[in-house]
Amino acid sequence: MAKKPVVVYGASGYTGKLICEFLREYQIPFIAAGRSRARIEEALITVPGIETADYEIVEVEHSVAALTELLTGCEVLCNTVGPFEYFGEVAVEAAANAGVHYMDTTGEQSYMIDMRNKFHEVFKANGKILAPSTAYMYTPLDIAMNMVLEDGSIDTIEAGCLAAGVPTYGSTQTIFAMFKAEHLYLENNKMLPWEKGRGFEMAVPGKMMTQLAHPWGGGSVPMWLENDYRVHSARQLTAFTNRTMYEQLIALQKHYEDNIKPLPLDKQEAALKEIAEGMQPGMPPRENRTVQRTTDFVHGIGTGVRKTCVIHTAAPYQLTGVVQAGLASYLLSEAPRKTGFVSSCQAVGHEVMLGAIKKFLPIQVDMY
């Protein structure tokens, strides 16, 4: 019997469940995979309408061999198992071995650089995409960035996102795992490190007061533009409306630099995991679209030219499920425009990704 075309790896997690929910909306058959069948079964019971979905549950070991076997005969892998710095490469290598499209939800730059260097050519040769950062914090900015760059007059990008929400357990683990790496921005064609343990005041379109922002690992915008002939400089900042949480995050990063970084790597990782578990021990509730509203914006700068694209929407974790399912749907019927290490918009076009969001979430796009 033919395998189902899409595999959601990490289906028992908060984001994994949402990807399954929106694959159901597209009527795409999928495999819900993870290390524990019982946890997946328990999680998927809570997915709206799951009884009408065409899916199966597969318990799988987190190893290249086991995942390669699972993926062989499938077409797309949606991976949510992070922190990707620790767990991502196994899934990427398995996807490369099986010759399937790969997407995940990360903005961990050091992981992305490593995967690009190791696997770009393999995925390109297979005619497949390796698309990290297919998620909120990244895809709306990817859309806005591509809209600003359309006519070739812009050479500098400044990107920011403002979210209202609570990080999941997995996201919290990822935030602290990223403390170990440099967070980079693009300046005159060189990738340079942000200052650690520092926040920045960010003026967000439509907000009366400035928001406390942070590089949040550096983000994917500088990664997508590093080798783009049109652009020599790009920066990305991230903010949450919960300023107190952000002040705590910045203080903890400074604590890491001063007190944890000198420790051996294994002790660093143990200390960061303990801090993360103390901050977010479980899953947040399902998002409320009248509360969890988001603003993503890109300022494009050229010589005598300024362009701005602002995207207002809601429910960032649901948006992650939307864009993953939307990208998977496209890839099941059309060949990507560009293969190898690419953003979702580079792979299928920003119009496609914007359309995927419009299908399910309220969204306003302002261009000026």
Contacts in CASP RR format, 6 or more apart in sequence:
PFRMAT RR
TARGET T0000
AUTHOR 0000-0000-0000
METHOD contacts of the structure
MODEL  1
MAKKPVVVYGASGYTGKLICEFLREYQIPFIAAGRSRARIEEALITVPGI
ETADYEIVEVEHSVAALTELLTGCEVLCNTVGPFEYFGEVAVEAAANAGV
HYMDTTGEQSYMIDMRNKFHEVFKANGKILAPSTAYMYTPLDIAMNMVLE
DGSIDTIEAGCLAAGVPTYGSTQTIFAMFKAEHLYLENNKMLPWEKGRGF
EMAVPGKMMTQLAHPWGGGSVPMWLENDYRVHSARQLTAFTNRTMYEQLI
ALQKHYEDNIKPLPLDKQEAALKEIAEGMQPGMPPRENRTVQRTTDFVHG
IGTGVRKTCVIHTAAPYQLTGVVQAGLASYLLSEAPRKTGFVSSCQAVGH
EVMLGAIKKFLPIQVDMY
2 73 0 8 1.000
3 31 0 8 1.000
3 73 0 8 1.000
3 74 0 8 1.000
4 29 0 8 1.000
4 30 0 8 1.000
4 31 0 8 1.000
4 54 0 8 1.000
4 55 0 8 1.000
4 56 0 8 1.000
4 74 0 8 1.000
5 28 0 8 1.000
5 29 0 8 1.000
5 30 0 8 1.000
5 74 0 8 1.000
5 75 0 8 1.000
5 76 0 8 1.000
5 332 0 8 1.000
6 23 0 8 1.000
6 28 0 8 1.000
6 29 0 8 1.000
6 30 0 8 1.000
6 31 0 8 1.000
6 74 0 8 1.000
6 75 0 8 1.000
6 76 0 8 1.000
6 77 0 8 1.000
6 78 0 8 1.000
6 328 0 8 1.000
6 332 0 8 1.000
7 30 0 8 1.000
7 31 0 8 1.000
7 33 0 8 1.000
7 70 0 8 1.000
7 71 0 8 1.000
7 74 0 8 1.000
7 76 0 8 1.000
7 77 0 8 1.000
7 78 0 8 1.000
7 100 0 8 1.000
8 16 0 8 1.000
8 19 0 8 1.000
8 20 0 8 1.000
8 23 0 8 1.000
8 30 0 8 1.000
8 31 0 8 1.000
8 32 0 8 1.000
8 33 0 8 1.000
8 78 0 8 1.000
8 80 0 8 1.000
9 33 0 8 1.000
9 34 0 8 1.000
9 60 0 8 1.000
9 67 0 8 1.000
9 77 0 8 1.000
9 78 0 8 1.000
9 79 0 8 1.000
9 80 0 8 1.000
9 81 0 8 1.000
9 91 0 8 1.000
10 16 0 8 1.000
10 33 0 8 1.000
10 34 0 8 1.000
10 40 0 8 1.000
10 79 0 8 1.000
10 80 0 8 1.000
10 81 0 8 1.000
11 17 0 8 1.000
11 19 0 8 1.000
11 20 0 8 1.000
11 32 0 8 1.000
11 33 0 8 1.000
11 34 0 8 1.000
11 40 0 8 1.000
11 43 0 8 1.000
11 44 0 8 1.000
11 57 0 8 1.000
11 80 0 8 1.000
12 34 0 8 1.000
12 36 0 8 1.000
12 39 0 8 1.000
12 40 0 8 1.000
12 42 0 8 1.000
12 43 0 8 1.000
12 44 0 8 1.000
13 43 0 8 1.000
13 80 0 8 1.000
13 168 0 8 1.000
13 283 0 8 1.000
14 168 0 8 1.000
14 169 0 8 1.000
14 170 0 8 1.000
14 283 0 8 1.000
14 284 0 8 1.000
14 317 0 8 1.000
15 80 0 8 1.000
15 105 0 8 1.000
15 135 0 8 1.000
15 168 0 8 1.000
15 317 0 8 1.000
15 320 0 8 1.000
15 321 0 8 1.000
16 78 0 8 1.000
16 80 0 8 1.000
16 321 0 8 1.000
17 43 0 8 1.000
17 44 0 8 1.000
17 46 0 8 1.000
17 47 0 8 1.000
18 317 0 8 1.000
18 318 0 8 1.000
18 320 0 8 1.000
18 321 0 8 1.000
19 78 0 8 1.000
19 80 0 8 1.000
19 320 0 8 1.000
19 321 0 8 1.000
19 324 0 8 1.000
19 325 0 8 1.000
20 30 0 8 1.000
20 32 0 8 1.000
20 44 0 8 1.000
20 47 0 8 1.000
20 50 0 8 1.000
20 53 0 8 1.000
20 55 0 8 1.000
21 47 0 8 1.000
21 48 0 8 1.000
21 49 0 8 1.000
21 50 0 8 1.000
21 321 0 8 1.000
22 321 0 8 1.000
22 322 0 8 1.000
22 324 0 8 1.000
22 325 0 8 1.000
22 326 0 8 1.000
22 360 0 8 1.000
23 30 0 8 1.000
23 53 0 8 1.000
23 55 0 8 1.000
23 325 0 8 1.000
23 328 0 8 1.000
24 47 0 8 1.000
24 49 0 8 1.000
24 50 0 8 1.000
24 52 0 8 1.000
24 53 0 8 1.000
24 55 0 8 1.000
25 325 0 8 1.000
25 360 0 8 1.000
26 325 0 8 1.000
26 326 0 8 1.000
26 328 0 8 1.000
26 329 0 8 1.000
27 54 0 8 1.000
28 54 0 8 1.000
28 325 0 8 1.000
28 328 0 8 1.000
28 329 0 8 1.000
28 332 0 8 1.000
29 54 0 8 1.000
29 55 0 8 1.000
30 53 0 8 1.000
30 54 0 8 1.000
30 55 0 8 1.000
31 55 0 8 1.000
31 56 0 8 1.000
31 57 0 8 1.000
31 58 0 8 1.000
31 70 0 8 1.000
31 74 0 8 1.000
32 40 0 8 1.000
32 44 0 8 1.000
32 55 0 8 1.000
32 56 0 8 1.000
32 57 0 8 1.000
32 58 0 8 1.000
33 40 0 8 1.000
33 57 0 8 1.000
33 58 0 8 1.000
33 59 0 8 1.000
33 60 0 8 1.000
33 70 0 8 1.000
34 40 0 8 1.000
34 58 0 8 1.000
34 59 0 8 1.000
34 60 0 8 1.000
34 62 0 8 1.000
34 81 0 8 1.000
35 59 0 8 1.000
35 60 0 8 1.000
35 61 0 8 1.000
35 62 0 8 1.000
36 59 0 8 1.000
37 57 0 8 1.000
37 58 0 8 1.000
37 59 0 8 1.000
40 57 0 8 1.000
40 59 0 8 1.000
41 57 0 8 1.000
44 50 0 8 1.000
44 55 0 8 1.000
44 57 0 8 1.000
47 53 0 8 1.000
58 70 0 8 1.000
60 66 0 8 1.000
60 67 0 8 1.000
60 70 0 8 1.000
61 67 0 8 1.000
62 81 0 8 1.000
62 87 0 8 1.000
62 90 0 8 1.000
63 90 0 8 1.000
64 90 0 8 1.000
64 93 0 8 1.000
64 94 0 8 1.000
64 97 0 8 1.000
67 90 0 8 1.000
67 91 0 8 1.000
67 94 0 8 1.000
67 95 0 8 1.000
68 93 0 8 1.000
68 94 0 8 1.000
68 97 0 8 1.000
68 98 0 8 1.000
70 94 0 8 1.000
71 77 0 8 1.000
71 94 0 8 1.000
71 95 0 8 1.000
71 97 0 8 1.000
71 98 0 8 1.000
71 99 0 8 1.000
71 100 0 8 1.000
72 97 0 8 1.000
72 98 0 8 1.000
73 98 0 8 1.000
73 100 0 8 1.000
74 98 0 8 1.000
74 100 0 8 1.000
75 100 0 8 1.000
75 101 0 8 1.000
75 331 0 8 1.000
75 332 0 8 1.000
76 100 0 8 1.000
76 101 0 8 1.000
76 102 0 8 1.000
76 103 0 8 1.000
76 328 0 8 1.000
76 331 0 8 1.000
76 332 0 8 1.000
77 91 0 8 1.000
77 94 0 8 1.000
77 95 0 8 1.000
77 100 0 8 1.000
77 101 0 8 1.000
77 102 0 8 1.000
77 103 0 8 1.000
78 103 0 8 1.000
78 104 0 8 1.000
78 324 0 8 1.000
78 328 0 8 1.000
79 88 0 8 1.000
79 91 0 8 1.000
79 92 0 8 1.000
79 95 0 8 1.000
79 102 0 8 1.000
79 103 0 8 1.000
79 104 0 8 1.000
79 105 0 8 1.000
80 104 0 8 1.000
80 105 0 8 1.000
81 87 0 8 1.000
81 88 0 8 1.000
81 91 0 8 1.000
82 88 0 8 1.000
82 106 0 8 1.000
82 170 0 8 1.000
82 173 0 8 1.000
82 174 0 8 1.000
83 106 0 8 1.000
83 108 0 8 1.000
83 170 0 8 1.000
83 173 0 8 1.000
83 174 0 8 1.000
83 177 0 8 1.000
83 178 0 8 1.000
84 104 0 8 1.000
84 106 0 8 1.000
84 107 0 8 1.000
84 108 0 8 1.000
84 111 0 8 1.000
84 132 0 8 1.000
84 174 0 8 1.000
85 108 0 8 1.000
85 110 0 8 1.000
85 111 0 8 1.000
85 174 0 8 1.000
85 177 0 8 1.000
85 178 0 8 1.000
85 180 0 8 1.000
85 181 0 8 1.000
86 177 0 8 1.000
86 269 0 8 1.000
88 104 0 8 1.000
88 106 0 8 1.000
88 111 0 8 1.000
88 115 0 8 1.000
89 111 0 8 1.000
89 114 0 8 1.000
89 115 0 8 1.000
89 118 0 8 1.000
91 102 0 8 1.000
91 104 0 8 1.000
92 102 0 8 1.000
92 115 0 8 1.000
92 118 0 8 1.000
92 119 0 8 1.000
92 130 0 8 1.000
93 119 0 8 1.000
95 101 0 8 1.000
95 102 0 8 1.000
95 123 0 8 1.000
95 128 0 8 1.000
95 130 0 8 1.000
96 102 0 8 1.000
96 119 0 8 1.000
96 122 0 8 1.000
96 123 0 8 1.000
96 126 0 8 1.000
96 130 0 8 1.000
99 126 0 8 1.000
99 128 0 8 1.000
100 128 0 8 1.000
101 128 0 8 1.000
101 129 0 8 1.000
101 131 0 8 1.000
101 328 0 8 1.000
101 331 0 8 1.000
101 336 0 8 1.000
102 123 0 8 1.000
102 128 0 8 1.000
102 129 0 8 1.000
102 130 0 8 1.000
102 131 0 8 1.000
103 129 0 8 1.000
103 131 0 8 1.000
103 132 0 8 1.000
103 134 0 8 1.000
103 324 0 8 1.000
103 327 0 8 1.000
103 328 0 8 1.000
103 344 0 8 1.000
104 131 0 8 1.000
104 132 0 8 1.000
104 133 0 8 1.000
104 134 0 8 1.000
104 135 0 8 1.000
105 132 0 8 1.000
105 133 0 8 1.000
105 134 0 8 1.000
105 135 0 8 1.000
105 320 0 8 1.000
105 324 0 8 1.000
106 112 0 8 1.000
106 132 0 8 1.000
106 133 0 8 1.000
106 135 0 8 1.000
106 174 0 8 1.000
107 132 0 8 1.000
107 133 0 8 1.000
107 137 0 8 1.000
107 138 0 8 1.000
107 217 0 8 1.000
107 218 0 8 1.000
107 219 0 8 1.000
107 220 0 8 1.000
108 174 0 8 1.000
108 177 0 8 1.000
108 178 0 8 1.000
108 181 0 8 1.000
108 217 0 8 1.000
109 178 0 8 1.000
109 181 0 8 1.000
109 182 0 8 1.000
109 183 0 8 1.000
109 184 0 8 1.000
109 217 0 8 1.000
109 218 0 8 1.000
109 219 0 8 1.000
109 220 0 8 1.000
109 222 0 8 1.000
109 223 0 8 1.000
110 178 0 8 1.000
110 180 0 8 1.000
110 181 0 8 1.000
110 182 0 8 1.000
111 132 0 8 1.000
112 132 0 8 1.000
112 133 0 8 1.000
112 220 0 8 1.000
112 223 0 8 1.000
113 223 0 8 1.000
115 130 0 8 1.000
115 132 0 8 1.000
115 341 0 8 1.000
116 130 0 8 1.000
116 223 0 8 1.000
116 341 0 8 1.000
119 130 0 8 1.000
119 340 0 8 1.000
119 341 0 8 1.000
120 130 0 8 1.000
120 340 0 8 1.000
120 341 0 8 1.000
121 340 0 8 1.000
123 129 0 8 1.000
123 130 0 8 1.000
123 339 0 8 1.000
123 340 0 8 1.000
123 341 0 8 1.000
124 339 0 8 1.000
124 340 0 8 1.000
126 339 0 8 1.000
127 335 0 8 1.000
127 336 0 8 1.000
127 339 0 8 1.000
127 340 0 8 1.000
128 336 0 8 1.000
128 339 0 8 1.000
128 340 0 8 1.000
129 331 0 8 1.000
129 336 0 8 1.000
129 338 0 8 1.000
129 339 0 8 1.000
129 340 0 8 1.000
129 342 0 8 1.000
129 347 0 8 1.000
130 340 0 8 1.000
130 341 0 8 1.000
130 342 0 8 1.000
131 327 0 8 1.000
131 341 0 8 1.000
131 342 0 8 1.000
131 343 0 8 1.000
131 344 0 8 1.000
131 347 0 8 1.000
132 220 0 8 1.000
133 139 0 8 1.000
133 142 0 8 1.000
133 219 0 8 1.000
133 220 0 8 1.000
133 223 0 8 1.000
133 343 0 8 1.000
133 344 0 8 1.000
134 320 0 8 1.000
134 323 0 8 1.000
134 324 0 8 1.000
134 327 0 8 1.000
134 343 0 8 1.000
134 344 0 8 1.000
135 319 0 8 1.000
135 320 0 8 1.000
135 321 0 8 1.000
135 323 0 8 1.000
135 324 0 8 1.000
136 161 0 8 1.000
136 163 0 8 1.000
136 294 0 8 1.000
136 316 0 8 1.000
136 317 0 8 1.000
136 319 0 8 1.000
136 320 0 8 1.000
136 323 0 8 1.000
137 161 0 8 1.000
137 163 0 8 1.000
137 216 0 8 1.000
137 219 0 8 1.000
137 238 0 8 1.000
137 316 0 8 1.000
138 219 0 8 1.000
138 220 0 8 1.000
138 221 0 8 1.000
138 343 0 8 1.000
139 319 0 8 1.000
139 323 0 8 1.000
139 344 0 8 1.000
139 345 0 8 1.000
139 353 0 8 1.000
139 357 0 8 1.000
140 161 0 8 1.000
140 294 0 8 1.000
140 296 0 8 1.000
140 311 0 8 1.000
140 313 0 8 1.000
140 319 0 8 1.000
140 357 0 8 1.000
141 159 0 8 1.000
141 160 0 8 1.000
141 161 0 8 1.000
141 220 0 8 1.000
141 221 0 8 1.000
141 236 0 8 1.000
141 296 0 8 1.000
141 298 0 8 1.000
142 220 0 8 1.000
142 221 0 8 1.000
142 224 0 8 1.000
142 343 0 8 1.000
142 344 0 8 1.000
142 345 0 8 1.000
142 350 0 8 1.000
142 353 0 8 1.000
143 309 0 8 1.000
143 311 0 8 1.000
143 345 0 8 1.000
143 350 0 8 1.000
143 353 0 8 1.000
143 354 0 8 1.000
144 159 0 8 1.000
144 296 0 8 1.000
144 297 0 8 1.000
144 298 0 8 1.000
144 309 0 8 1.000
144 310 0 8 1.000
144 311 0 8 1.000
144 365 0 8 1.000
145 157 0 8 1.000
145 159 0 8 1.000
145 221 0 8 1.000
145 224 0 8 1.000
145 225 0 8 1.000
145 298 0 8 1.000
145 309 0 8 1.000
145 345 0 8 1.000
146 345 0 8 1.000
146 349 0 8 1.000
146 350 0 8 1.000
147 298 0 8 1.000
147 309 0 8 1.000
147 350 0 8 1.000
147 365 0 8 1.000
147 367 0 8 1.000
148 154 0 8 1.000
148 157 0 8 1.000
148 298 0 8 1.000
148 299 0 8 1.000
148 300 0 8 1.000
148 307 0 8 1.000
148 308 0 8 1.000
148 309 0 8 1.000
149 157 0 8 1.000
149 230 0 8 1.000
149 231 0 8 1.000
149 300 0 8 1.000
152 230 0 8 1.000
153 302 0 8 1.000
153 305 0 8 1.000
153 307 0 8 1.000
154 230 0 8 1.000
154 231 0 8 1.000
154 300 0 8 1.000
154 301 0 8 1.000
154 302 0 8 1.000
154 305 0 8 1.000
154 307 0 8 1.000
155 230 0 8 1.000
155 231 0 8 1.000
155 232 0 8 1.000
155 233 0 8 1.000
155 301 0 8 1.000
155 302 0 8 1.000
155 303 0 8 1.000
156 231 0 8 1.000
156 232 0 8 1.000
156 233 0 8 1.000
156 234 0 8 1.000
156 300 0 8 1.000
156 301 0 8 1.000
156 302 0 8 1.000
157 221 0 8 1.000
157 225 0 8 1.000
157 231 0 8 1.000
157 233 0 8 1.000
157 234 0 8 1.000
157 235 0 8 1.000
157 298 0 8 1.000
157 299 0 8 1.000
157 300 0 8 1.000
157 301 0 8 1.000
158 234 0 8 1.000
158 235 0 8 1.000
158 298 0 8 1.000
158 299 0 8 1.000
158 300 0 8 1.000
158 301 0 8 1.000
159 221 0 8 1.000
159 234 0 8 1.000
159 235 0 8 1.000
159 236 0 8 1.000
159 237 0 8 1.000
159 296 0 8 1.000
159 297 0 8 1.000
159 298 0 8 1.000
159 299 0 8 1.000
160 202 0 8 1.000
160 204 0 8 1.000
160 213 0 8 1.000
160 236 0 8 1.000
160 237 0 8 1.000
160 238 0 8 1.000
160 239 0 8 1.000
160 296 0 8 1.000
160 297 0 8 1.000
160 298 0 8 1.000
161 237 0 8 1.000
161 238 0 8 1.000
161 239 0 8 1.000
161 294 0 8 1.000
161 295 0 8 1.000
161 296 0 8 1.000
161 297 0 8 1.000
162 202 0 8 1.000
162 204 0 8 1.000
162 207 0 8 1.000
162 211 0 8 1.000
162 239 0 8 1.000
162 240 0 8 1.000
162 241 0 8 1.000
162 294 0 8 1.000
162 295 0 8 1.000
162 296 0 8 1.000
163 238 0 8 1.000
163 239 0 8 1.000
163 240 0 8 1.000
163 241 0 8 1.000
163 292 0 8 1.000
163 294 0 8 1.000
163 316 0 8 1.000
164 240 0 8 1.000
164 241 0 8 1.000
164 242 0 8 1.000
164 291 0 8 1.000
164 292 0 8 1.000
164 293 0 8 1.000
164 294 0 8 1.000
165 240 0 8 1.000
165 241 0 8 1.000
165 242 0 8 1.000
165 284 0 8 1.000
165 287 0 8 1.000
165 291 0 8 1.000
165 292 0 8 1.000
165 316 0 8 1.000
166 242 0 8 1.000
166 280 0 8 1.000
166 284 0 8 1.000
167 175 0 8 1.000
167 280 0 8 1.000
167 284 0 8 1.000
168 280 0 8 1.000
168 282 0 8 1.000
168 283 0 8 1.000
168 284 0 8 1.000
168 317 0 8 1.000
169 277 0 8 1.000
169 280 0 8 1.000
169 281 0 8 1.000
169 282 0 8 1.000
169 283 0 8 1.000
170 280 0 8 1.000
171 280 0 8 1.000
172 276 0 8 1.000
172 279 0 8 1.000
172 280 0 8 1.000
173 273 0 8 1.000
173 276 0 8 1.000
173 277 0 8 1.000
175 216 0 8 1.000
175 249 0 8 1.000
175 276 0 8 1.000
176 252 0 8 1.000
176 256 0 8 1.000
176 272 0 8 1.000
176 273 0 8 1.000
176 275 0 8 1.000
176 276 0 8 1.000
177 269 0 8 1.000
177 272 0 8 1.000
178 216 0 8 1.000
178 217 0 8 1.000
179 252 0 8 1.000
179 253 0 8 1.000
179 256 0 8 1.000
179 260 0 8 1.000
179 272 0 8 1.000
180 261 0 8 1.000
180 265 0 8 1.000
180 268 0 8 1.000
180 269 0 8 1.000
180 272 0 8 1.000
181 217 0 8 1.000
182 193 0 8 1.000
182 194 0 8 1.000
183 193 0 8 1.000
183 194 0 8 1.000
183 196 0 8 1.000
183 215 0 8 1.000
183 216 0 8 1.000
183 217 0 8 1.000
183 218 0 8 1.000
183 219 0 8 1.000
184 191 0 8 1.000
184 192 0 8 1.000
184 193 0 8 1.000
184 194 0 8 1.000
184 218 0 8 1.000
184 222 0 8 1.000
185 191 0 8 1.000
185 192 0 8 1.000
185 194 0 8 1.000
185 215 0 8 1.000
185 218 0 8 1.000
185 222 0 8 1.000
185 233 0 8 1.000
185 234 0 8 1.000
185 235 0 8 1.000
185 236 0 8 1.000
186 192 0 8 1.000
186 222 0 8 1.000
186 225 0 8 1.000
186 226 0 8 1.000
186 231 0 8 1.000
186 232 0 8 1.000
186 233 0 8 1.000
186 234 0 8 1.000
186 235 0 8 1.000
187 233 0 8 1.000
187 235 0 8 1.000
188 232 0 8 1.000
188 233 0 8 1.000
189 232 0 8 1.000
189 233 0 8 1.000
191 222 0 8 1.000
191 226 0 8 1.000
194 215 0 8 1.000
194 217 0 8 1.000
194 218 0 8 1.000
196 253 0 8 1.000
196 254 0 8 1.000
196 257 0 8 1.000
197 250 0 8 1.000
197 251 0 8 1.000
197 253 0 8 1.000
197 254 0 8 1.000
197 257 0 8 1.000
198 250 0 8 1.000
199 212 0 8 1.000
199 213 0 8 1.000
199 214 0 8 1.000
199 246 0 8 1.000
199 250 0 8 1.000
200 212 0 8 1.000
200 213 0 8 1.000
200 214 0 8 1.000
200 237 0 8 1.000
201 210 0 8 1.000
201 211 0 8 1.000
201 212 0 8 1.000
201 213 0 8 1.000
202 210 0 8 1.000
202 211 0 8 1.000
202 212 0 8 1.000
202 213 0 8 1.000
202 237 0 8 1.000
202 239 0 8 1.000
203 210 0 8 1.000
204 210 0 8 1.000
204 211 0 8 1.000
204 239 0 8 1.000
204 295 0 8 1.000
204 297 0 8 1.000
205 295 0 8 1.000
205 297 0 8 1.000
205 308 0 8 1.000
205 310 0 8 1.000
205 366 0 8 1.000
206 295 0 8 1.000
206 310 0 8 1.000
207 295 0 8 1.000
211 239 0 8 1.000
211 241 0 8 1.000
211 243 0 8 1.000
212 239 0 8 1.000
212 243 0 8 1.000
212 246 0 8 1.000
212 247 0 8 1.000
212 250 0 8 1.000
213 237 0 8 1.000
213 238 0 8 1.000
213 239 0 8 1.000
213 246 0 8 1.000
214 237 0 8 1.000
214 238 0 8 1.000
214 239 0 8 1.000
214 246 0 8 1.000
214 249 0 8 1.000
214 250 0 8 1.000
215 236 0 8 1.000
215 237 0 8 1.000
215 238 0 8 1.000
216 236 0 8 1.000
216 237 0 8 1.000
216 238 0 8 1.000
218 236 0 8 1.000
219 236 0 8 1.000
219 238 0 8 1.000
220 236 0 8 1.000
220 343 0 8 1.000
221 234 0 8 1.000
221 235 0 8 1.000
221 236 0 8 1.000
221 298 0 8 1.000
222 234 0 8 1.000
222 235 0 8 1.000
222 236 0 8 1.000
224 343 0 8 1.000
224 346 0 8 1.000
225 231 0 8 1.000
225 234 0 8 1.000
239 246 0 8 1.000
240 246 0 8 1.000
248 279 0 8 1.000
252 275 0 8 1.000
256 268 0 8 1.000
256 272 0 8 1.000
260 267 0 8 1.000
260 268 0 8 1.000
260 271 0 8 1.000
260 272 0 8 1.000
261 268 0 8 1.000
263 271 0 8 1.000
287 314 0 8 1.000
287 315 0 8 1.000
287 316 0 8 1.000
287 317 0 8 1.000
287 318 0 8 1.000
288 315 0 8 1.000
289 314 0 8 1.000
289 315 0 8 1.000
289 361 0 8 1.000
289 362 0 8 1.000
290 314 0 8 1.000
292 314 0 8 1.000
292 315 0 8 1.000
292 316 0 8 1.000
293 312 0 8 1.000
293 313 0 8 1.000
293 314 0 8 1.000
294 312 0 8 1.000
294 313 0 8 1.000
294 314 0 8 1.000
294 316 0 8 1.000
294 319 0 8 1.000
295 310 0 8 1.000
295 311 0 8 1.000
295 312 0 8 1.000
296 310 0 8 1.000
296 311 0 8 1.000
296 313 0 8 1.000
297 308 0 8 1.000
297 309 0 8 1.000
297 310 0 8 1.000
297 311 0 8 1.000
298 308 0 8 1.000
298 309 0 8 1.000
299 306 0 8 1.000
299 307 0 8 1.000
299 308 0 8 1.000
300 306 0 8 1.000
300 307 0 8 1.000
300 308 0 8 1.000
307 367 0 8 1.000
307 368 0 8 1.000
308 366 0 8 1.000
308 367 0 8 1.000
308 368 0 8 1.000
309 365 0 8 1.000
309 366 0 8 1.000
309 367 0 8 1.000
310 365 0 8 1.000
310 366 0 8 1.000
310 367 0 8 1.000
311 363 0 8 1.000
311 364 0 8 1.000
311 365 0 8 1.000
311 366 0 8 1.000
312 363 0 8 1.000
312 364 0 8 1.000
312 366 0 8 1.000
313 319 0 8 1.000
313 357 0 8 1.000
313 361 0 8 1.000
313 362 0 8 1.000
313 363 0 8 1.000
313 364 0 8 1.000
314 361 0 8 1.000
314 362 0 8 1.000
315 361 0 8 1.000
318 360 0 8 1.000
318 361 0 8 1.000
319 357 0 8 1.000
319 361 0 8 1.000
322 356 0 8 1.000
322 357 0 8 1.000
322 359 0 8 1.000
322 360 0 8 1.000
322 361 0 8 1.000
323 344 0 8 1.000
323 353 0 8 1.000
323 356 0 8 1.000
323 357 0 8 1.000
325 356 0 8 1.000
326 352 0 8 1.000
326 353 0 8 1.000
326 356 0 8 1.000
327 344 0 8 1.000
327 347 0 8 1.000
327 348 0 8 1.000
327 352 0 8 1.000
327 353 0 8 1.000
327 356 0 8 1.000
329 356 0 8 1.000
330 348 0 8 1.000
330 352 0 8 1.000
331 347 0 8 1.000
331 348 0 8 1.000
334 348 0 8 1.000
336 342 0 8 1.000
336 347 0 8 1.000
336 348 0 8 1.000
337 346 0 8 1.000
337 347 0 8 1.000
337 348 0 8 1.000
337 349 0 8 1.000
338 346 0 8 1.000
338 347 0 8 1.000
339 347 0 8 1.000
344 353 0 8 1.000
345 352 0 8 1.000
345 353 0 8 1.000
354 363 0 8 1.000
354 365 0 8 1.000
357 363 0 8 1.000
END
